[in-house]
Amino acid sequence: MGLGPHGRAIVLLGGSMVAVYVRTYAGRGR
């Protein structure tokens, strides 16, 4: 099982979502 084009897209998308989630959580929390 190797990571193809879709794998890369998923990783990039996941990273973006995580970044947004962290920024939102940080903004709400403190």
C-alpha positions in Angstrom: 0.0 0.0 0.0 1.6 3.2 -1.2 0.5 6.8 -1.0 -0.5 8.1 -4.4 -1.7 11.5 -5.5 -4.9 11.1 -3.4 -2.8 10.3 -0.4 -0.9 13.5 -0.7 -4.1 15.5 -1.2 -5.6 13.9 1.9 -2.5 14.8 4.0 -2.5 18.4 2.8 -6.3 18.7 3.4 -5.9 17.1 6.8 -3.1 19.5 7.7 -5.2 22.5 6.6 -8.2 21.3 8.6 -6.0 20.8 11.7 -4.5 24.2 11.4 -8.0 25.8 11.1 -9.3 23.8 14.0 -6.3 24.8 16.2 -6.7 28.5 15.3 -10.4 28.4 16.0 -9.9 26.5 19.3 -7.2 28.9 20.4 -9.3 31.9 19.5 -12.3 30.6 21.5 -10.3 29.2 24.4 -8.0 32.2 25.1 
